[in-house]
Amino acid sequence: MCLRYSIVFIFVSCLCACDKSNEDTLPKNTDFELNIPDYFPAPEPLLSNNQKMTKEIVALGKKLFYDPILSGDNTISCATCHQPNLGFSDGLSLSDRGITGEQLPRHSPALINLSWSKAFFWDGGATNLESQAMAPITNKDEMGQAIPELMSELSNHDEYPGLFNEAFPDEEMDMTTIAKALAHFERTLISAGSKYDDYRKGKAKLSELELYGMKVVESKCGGCHPAPLFTDNDYHNNGLDDTYSEDNDRMEQGRLRITYIYEDMGKYKTPTLRNILKSAPYMHDGRLGRLDDVLHHYTNGVKRSPTLDPLIDTEGISLSEVQKQAILVFLETLTDEEFLEM
């Protein structure tokens, strides 16, 4: 009797071992949850064809983001122009780091809290992160990659076929899954670990000058940079120019280039103030090198035009020297060191 039960036990154990072995060979998909503070608004909904967000997809997207294999000459990655320590910007006014060495017409934007944005690029030319991801890869002056060549390189790579199979077990390795992976990784670029955030969480106190600066930012800048994201993710003409050339594919005309609506002339997307001390230079063309220059623009340099945003007085924004100093001190509290090391 004991021998029979022993044989049965051994047989069942072998079956369990075989099942476990089979499980280990199957693709695993572990749900990924964004770490969002309770004082943040709800993020934008995911695309219907990219609803599932898993750790495997995010890990694949991160590897692709930092891999120069995405460029035509295998020397440039997404991170070349979006460096973590610079708030995922590049520190240049207008980048010339693309494969042609040609200067780009727009400043590389910081990539921060993208899950709350409805459109991307300075003029909103991409309506989702998935389509945004493809533009720099195929742009001749940026990454300059030919799609057939990229797919051949990935297919013959030692790691990528397996990684794509793990991340997308029911889909092919193609530009769609590349875009999905990059988009989901970019959605994880959440900055919510600054001193300001610790203050909101009750874990830190702000000094009197920092608190005053927060109030000044709220009253003077909050129309376009409302907390806690410190951007409205909308488009504004902030008085940088009063004429707008049609040259260079209407790049100087801002949002109008996309909508062809006159009221959008000279409007550009509001950048976040988070990690603003790390993401210089400033504005859509990087023309302002320091935050002092930005404050000077708003107090003394605003140019009038028919589409100047009504939130900005035609004489500029009135700020005392004390208020300017308080703003700069408060903006320091928006630096998120952990985010800058992602």
N, C-alpha and C positions, 0 to 999 in steps of 0.2 A: 504493500500500500504506500509506504513512504517513498519507495523507488519511483512508483508511478507519478506521485505528486511532484517529485523532484524533476522528472522528465518534462512534465507539463510546465513547471515553473521555468525551466531552462528554455523551453520552446517559446513561451510567452515573452520571456526576457529578450530572446533573440529577435522576435517580431518588433518589440518596442525599440530595440536598438536600430533595427533596419528602418523603422518609421522615422526615428530621430535623425538617422543619417540622411534619409530622403528630404526631411525638412531643412537640413542644413544646406542642401544643394539648391533649394528653391529661393527665388528672389524674395527678400524681406523688405517690406515697406512700413516704416514706422512714422506715424503722424507727427508733423512738426507744428508746434504751437508758438506763435509770436509772443514775445514777452512784452506786453503792452500795459503801461501803468493805468490805473483806474481813472485818472484825471485826463487821459487822452480821449479824443473822440473816436468813434468807430472807424476803422480803416475802410477804404473803398472796396467794394465787392470784387472778388476774383472773376476772371473771365470764365465763361461757362465751359470752355474747352480746357481750362487749366485750374480746375477746382481743387484737385488733390495736391496738398503740400506735405511732402514727406522729408525726413532727414536725409534719405538717399538722394532725392532731387536737389535739395539745398546744397549738400556736399558736392554733388556733380557741378552745380552752378558755380560754386565757389572755386572749384578747381579750374573750370573753364575761364572764369573771370581773371585769374592770375596767370593763365597760360598763353604765351605768345603764339601758340599753334593757330590761334584764331586769325592771325594776320597773314598777309600774303607772303611776307619774307620771314616769318617766324621770329620776329624781333620785338614785336609790340603786343602787349596784352591790354585788356580793358584798364588794368591797374596802372598802366603807363601814364594815363591822363587822369586817373581817379585813384590817387594814393591815400591810403587810410590816414596817415599822419597829417595830411592836409585837408581833412574832412572829406576825403574822396574827391578832391579837386587836384590841380597840378601845380599851383603856384605861379603860373605864367599868365600874362595878359591874354595873349592869343598863341595857342600852342603851334609849334612847328615840329612836333615829335612823330607825326605820321610818316608812313613809308616813303612819301615823295619829298618830305621836308618842306612842303609848302605851308605857309601860315594859314591857319583856319580863320574864318570870319567871325567866330563867336568864342567867347571864353568858356573853358570846360567847367560846367556847373558842378557844385558839390552834390554828392549823392547821400542825402540824409532824409530819413523818414518818408521814403518814397511810397509806402503803402497808403498814404493819405492823399496822394496826388491823382488828379483825374486825367492829366495830360503831361507830356514831357517835352524837353528842349525849351529853350528860352521863349519860343513862340508857340509852344503847345502843338507842334507839328506831329507828334506821335500821341495817340489817344490811349495807349496802354504800354506797360513795361515790356510786353512781349514784342511788339513792333518796334519799340525804341531800341531794343537790344540789337536788332538786325542792322540798323542804319550805320553805325560806326564800323561794323565788320565789313560791310560792302562798299563804304565810301572810299573812293580812290585816293583821297588825300589823308585818310585816317588809317584804317587797318588794311584796306585794299585787298580783301580776300575774295577769290573766286570760289563760288559755292561748290562746284564739282571737285576742285582741288582740296577744299577743306574736308569734304566728306570722304575722299580717298585717304587723306592723312589720318583722320579719326578712325576709319575702318581698319587701317593697318597698324594702329597704335597698340602697344602692349596692354594698356589699361582701359582705354575708353570703351571698347565694345562691351566689356563686362560691366563697367560702371553704368553705361546706358541701359543695359539689360536689367540691372538691379533697380535703377531709378524708374524706368519705364518698361516693365515686363510685357505690357500689351501693346507697345508702340515701337515703331521703327526708329533707328537713329537717323535723324534728318534735321533740317533747319527748324522745324517746328519744335522738336524736343530740345534742341539747343536753346531756342528762345525761351521755352518754358523753364528750363533749368536756370538760365541766367536771370530771368525775371523773378523767380522765387528766391534766389539768393539775394538779389537786390532788395526784396521786401524785408529781409532780415536786418537791413542796415538801419536799425532803430537806435536813435540817440536819446536816451532817457536816464543817463547816469551822471549828470552834472551836479554841481553844488546846488543849483536852482532846483533840480529834481529832488535832491535830498531834502531841501527846504519844503517842497511840496509834500513829501512823504513824512515830514515831521522828524527827520533824522539830522537836520542841520539848521543853524540859524544864519540869517543874513545880517550884515552890519547895517548901521543906520544909513550909510551912504549907498550901499547896495540896495536897500529897500527903497530909498528915495529914487535911485536910478530905475528900479523896476516900475515905480509909479510914473516917472517921466516917459519911459518907453511905452507904457500903456496909454498915456494921454497923447503923446506926440507921434508915436510910431505905430500904435496898436491898430490903426485902421487897415494897414497892410500886413503888419507883423503881430497878429494876436497870439497870446499864449493859449495853450502850451506848445504848439508847434512853431510859433513865431513866424508863420507865413500863412496867408490866406489861400495860397496855391492858385491865385488869380493873376490877372494881367493889368499892369498900370503903366501909364506914361508919367514918369517921375521927373520930367523936365530936363533930361540930359541934353536934348537937341531941340531945335525948332525948324530944321529942314531935314528931309528924308529922301535920299537918293533912290532911284529905281535900279541903279547898277547892281551888279553882283547878285542877281536873282532876288532883288528887293530885300536883301538881308538887313538893311538899315531901317526897314519899315516895320519891323517887329511883328506883332500879332496879325497885322493887316495882310502880311504875306501869306497867311494861312486862310483867313476868313474872307478877304477882299471887302471887308466892311470898313468904311472910312473912319469910324469912331475908334477903330483899333490901331490907328496909325501911331507908331512909336511906343506901343505897349509891349512890355516884356514881363515874363513870369516873376513873381515875387520870390526871391531866395529866402531860405530860413536864416534867422539870426543865430541858430544853434551852431556852435563851433566856429563862429564868425571870426574869432581871432586867429584861427588856423587856416582859413580858406581865402586869404587875400591872393590876388587883387580882387576888386569888386566891380560890379555891374556886368551887363551882358557882354561887353567887349573888354572887360578888365582895365578900363581906363583910370580907375581910382585905386592907387596903391595902398593907401592906409585908411583906417577908420576915421582919422582926423580929416582926411580929404572928403570922405563921405558926409560927415557932419557939416563941413564947410559948404559942400554942394547944396545941401538942403537948407542951409541958412542964408547963403549968399550967391549960389550959382544956378538956381532954377531958371530955366529958359521957358518963356511963354510960347504956347502953341495952342491951336484950337482943341486939341485932344489932351491937353494937360489934365491930369487927374484932379477932380474937384477936392480930393482930400488934401491936396497940396496947394497952399495959397500962392497966388501969382507972385507974391513978394518973398516966397520961401517960408520955411518953418521957423518960428521965433524960438531960439534957444539961448539961454544965458551961458556964460562960461562954466558956472557951477553945474548947470544942468547937463552940459556936454560931458564934463568930468564924471558926473554921476552915471550917465549912460554908459560910458566906457568901462567904469568899474562894474556895473551890473552885467554887461556883456561878457565879462570874464567868468561870471558864474554859469554861463551857458556852455563852457568848455567841458567836454565829456572825454576824459583821458582813456577810459576803457574802450569807448567807441573808436578812438583814434588808433587803436592797436588791433583792430579786427583783421 
